[in-house]
Amino acid sequence: MRPLFRSEQISALEECLYEARKQLRRYWAGTLICLPDIDSENNFCPTNTEYDLECQRILLDCLSKINIQITIFTEESSSAITFGNTGENLRLLIDPLDGTHNAFCGFPGYTSSVALYQNGTYTFGWIYDLSRDVVYTAALGEGAYLQSPIIVKRLKTRDIKNLQDMRISFHRPTEAIERTKIESLMWATGKIRIYSCASLEICLIAAGVLDAFIDISTPGHERSCDIAAAELILREAGGALFDHNGVIRFSRPPSILSLSDNGSLIALSSENLITLIL
């Protein structure tokens, strides 16, 4: 895999991330693919697991070699991390392992996610699907792409105009009224696919595999660190993101707050679908 975008800063960041991808893939092959531990009776998945921390270590080690200044906010740290001392200070928002519970249970649906924030907006998103060895990536105004070890493909969402043809995914809500709404959608739409990994599900909308990912729980589970990179990838592929009221949702800039700003989310293959969903 190789850098795709024109910006020197983004290209330098891509170089670090594709080195991280190699190391993350080795970690998957040697550790994550072997989960769950059949000798363990513990079905509870804690936060800040050794798997989250090792994925974070790999990403930070590779990013520390970049030759420009970067400030990183990551889900597994309570304070900012800074590398380098020259040039513009780039800000990154990272989720080292989105879908930790999937990894813990041995279900192959988890990602590493990195989003770059510059000049008041997110300009680059990179998401690595560890179990499939696939990278989803996008740069602002330059489109969204899927990369495997042998191909590069530009992403475009599906053109769907009715509920009956939609393929949807959702986060299972807990309240009765929210469950009723989801059940109505389940019977109205064409297919249901659930991965329990928001960043991956949003990327699958960008790739034309899904048409919607819905979390209408109160207050919602999706934080900026979970979805910032996927948000840019989906928008560049033609999709849109809203909250449960149909208001366009944007991820917060990288900060401590962006690690805990839980909210609802309706991610769609086109902006026009929000009326049907609501």
C-alpha positions in Angstrom: 0.0 0.0 0.0 1.2 3.5 -0.7 0.3 7.2 -0.1 -2.4 8.5 -2.4 -2.8 12.2 -1.8 -0.9 15.3 -3.1 -0.3 17.3 0.1 3.2 16.9 1.4 2.0 16.9 5.0 -0.7 14.2 4.3 1.7 12.2 2.3 4.2 12.2 5.2 1.5 11.1 7.5 0.4 8.3 5.1 4.0 7.0 5.1 4.0 6.6 8.8 0.5 5.0 8.8 1.4 2.4 6.2 4.4 1.4 8.3 1.9 1.1 11.2 -0.4 -1.0 9.1 2.4 -3.6 8.6 3.0 -3.8 12.3 -0.7 -3.9 13.2 -1.2 -6.7 10.7 1.6 -8.7 12.4 -0.1 -8.0 15.7 -3.4 -9.2 14.3 -1.7 -12.4 12.9 0.1 -13.2 16.2 -2.5 -12.1 18.8 -5.9 -10.8 17.7 -6.7 -13.7 15.4 -6.2 -16.1 18.3 -8.9 -14.5 20.5 -10.9 -15.4 22.4 -8.8 -17.3 24.9 -10.7 -20.5 25.3 -9.3 -21.0 28.8 -10.9 -17.7 30.0 -14.4 -17.7 31.5 -14.6 -13.9 31.6 -17.1 -12.6 29.0 -16.8 -9.0 30.1 -14.7 -6.7 27.9 -13.0 -4.0 30.0 -11.9 -0.6 28.7 -8.2 0.2 28.0 -7.5 -3.5 27.3 -4.0 -4.7 26.5 -5.2 -4.9 22.9 -6.2 -1.2 22.7 -2.9 -0.2 24.4 -0.7 -2.3 22.0 -2.5 -0.9 18.9 -1.9 2.6 20.4 1.8 1.9 21.0 2.2 0.8 17.4 0.5 3.9 16.0 2.4 6.3 18.3 5.8 4.6 17.6 5.3 5.0 13.9 3.9 8.6 14.1 6.8 9.7 16.3 9.1 9.3 13.3 7.2 12.0 11.3 9.4 15.0 10.6 6.8 17.7 11.4 5.2 18.7 14.7 2.0 16.8 15.6 -0.3 16.8 18.6 -2.3 13.6 19.1 -5.5 13.0 21.1 -6.1 9.3 21.5 -8.9 7.3 23.2 -6.5 5.5 25.5 -4.8 8.7 26.9 -6.2 11.4 29.1 -3.8 14.1 27.8 -2.3 15.3 24.5 0.8 13.7 23.1 3.2 15.8 21.0 5.9 14.7 18.6 8.4 16.9 16.6 9.2 20.6 16.9 9.3 22.0 13.3 6.6 23.2 10.9 2.9 23.6 11.4 1.5 21.8 14.4 -0.9 19.2 13.0 -3.6 17.8 15.2 -4.6 14.1 15.1 -7.6 12.3 16.6 -7.0 8.6 17.0 -9.0 5.5 18.1 -6.4 2.7 18.2 -8.9 -0.1 18.3 -12.6 0.6 17.5 -14.6 -2.5 18.1 -12.6 -3.8 21.1 -15.4 -6.0 22.2 -15.4 -7.7 18.8 -11.7 -8.3 19.1 -12.1 -9.6 22.6 -14.8 -12.1 21.5 -13.0 -13.1 18.3 -15.4 -11.5 15.9 -13.6 -10.0 12.8 -14.9 -6.5 12.9 -12.5 -3.9 14.4 -10.4 -1.0 13.1 -7.6 1.5 13.8 -8.7 5.0 13.0 -6.7 8.3 12.5 -8.1 11.7 11.5 -6.1 14.8 10.7 -7.5 18.3 11.6 -6.1 21.4 9.8 -7.3 25.0 9.3 -10.6 24.4 11.1 -11.7 21.1 9.4 -10.8 17.5 9.1 -8.7 17.1 5.9 -7.6 13.4 6.0 -9.1 10.2 7.4 -7.4 6.8 7.6 -9.1 3.6 8.8 -7.5 0.2 8.8 -9.7 -2.9 8.9 -7.2 -5.2 10.6 -8.9 -8.6 10.0 -9.3 -8.0 6.2 -6.1 -6.0 5.7 -8.0 -3.2 4.0 -7.5 0.5 4.4 -10.2 3.1 3.8 -8.9 6.6 3.3 -9.9 10.1 2.2 -8.5 13.6 1.8 -10.7 16.7 1.7 -11.8 17.4 -1.9 -9.8 14.5 -3.3 -12.2 11.6 -2.8 -12.3 8.4 -0.8 -10.5 5.2 -1.5 -10.2 1.6 -0.6 -6.8 0.0 -0.7 -5.8 -3.7 -0.4 -2.3 -5.0 -0.9 -3.0 -5.3 -4.6 -5.7 -2.8 -5.6 -6.8 0.8 -5.2 -10.5 1.6 -5.7 -12.3 4.9 -5.5 -15.4 4.8 -3.3 -18.9 5.9 -4.1 -22.0 5.3 -2.1 -25.0 3.5 -3.6 -27.9 5.5 -5.2 -30.9 4.3 -3.2 -34.3 6.0 -3.3 -36.5 3.8 -1.2 -36.4 1.9 2.1 -37.2 -1.5 0.5 -33.8 -1.5 -1.3 -31.8 -0.3 1.7 -29.2 -2.3 3.6 -29.0 -1.0 7.1 -27.0 -1.5 10.3 -27.7 -0.2 13.7 -26.6 0.0 17.4 -29.2 -1.9 19.4 -31.0 0.6 21.6 -32.1 -0.1 25.2 -35.3 2.1 25.6 -38.6 0.7 24.5 -39.6 3.6 22.2 -36.2 3.5 20.5 -36.4 -0.3 20.0 -39.9 0.2 18.4 -38.4 2.6 15.9 -35.6 0.3 15.0 -38.0 -2.7 14.6 -40.1 -0.6 12.2 -37.0 0.0 10.1 -35.9 -3.6 10.2 -39.2 -4.8 8.6 -39.3 -1.9 6.1 -35.8 -2.2 4.7 -34.2 -4.9 2.5 -31.3 -6.3 4.5 -29.9 -6.1 8.0 -26.1 -6.3 8.7 -24.7 -5.6 12.2 -20.9 -5.3 12.9 -20.9 -3.4 16.2 -18.1 -1.2 15.0 -19.3 2.3 14.0 -16.1 3.3 12.0 -16.3 0.1 9.9 -20.0 0.4 9.3 -19.7 4.0 8.1 -16.8 3.0 5.8 -19.0 0.1 4.4 -21.6 2.8 3.5 -18.9 4.7 1.6 -18.0 1.5 -0.2 -21.6 0.7 -1.3 -21.9 -2.3 1.0 -24.4 -0.7 3.4 -26.8 2.3 3.0 -27.3 3.3 6.6 -25.8 3.0 10.1 -28.2 4.1 12.9 -27.7 4.8 16.6 -30.7 6.6 18.1 -29.9 5.6 21.6 -30.0 8.3 24.3 -27.5 10.0 24.4 -25.9 7.8 21.7 -22.7 5.9 21.7 -20.7 7.6 18.9 -17.9 9.9 19.9 -15.8 12.1 17.6 -12.8 9.9 18.1 -14.9 6.9 16.9 -16.2 8.6 13.7 -14.1 11.6 12.7 -12.0 9.7 10.1 -15.0 7.7 8.9 -17.1 10.9 8.6 -14.7 12.4 6.1 -14.4 9.1 4.1 -18.2 8.9 3.9 -18.7 12.5 2.9 -16.0 12.2 0.2 -17.8 9.1 -1.1 -21.2 11.0 -1.4 -22.8 10.2 2.0 -24.0 12.3 4.9 -24.2 12.1 8.7 -27.0 13.4 11.0 -28.1 13.1 14.6 -31.4 11.5 15.6 -33.3 14.7 15.0 -32.0 15.0 11.4 -29.5 17.7 12.1 -26.2 17.4 10.3 -23.5 16.0 12.6 -19.9 17.1 12.6 -17.1 15.6 14.7 -15.4 17.9 17.2 -11.8 19.1 16.6 -9.2 16.9 18.3 -9.3 17.6 22.0 -9.9 15.9 25.3 -13.7 16.6 24.8 -13.7 14.8 21.5 -12.8 11.6 23.3 -16.1 11.6 25.3 -18.7 13.5 23.4 -21.2 10.6 23.0 -24.0 11.4 20.6 -26.6 9.8 18.3 -25.8 9.2 14.7 -27.6 8.4 11.4 -25.0 7.8 8.7 -26.5 7.5 5.2 -25.4 6.8 1.6 -27.1 10.1 0.5 -28.4 13.2 2.2 -31.9 12.7 0.7 -32.4 9.5 2.6 -32.8 11.3 6.0 -36.4 12.1 5.2 -37.2 8.4 4.6 -35.4 7.3 7.8 -37.0 10.0 10.0 
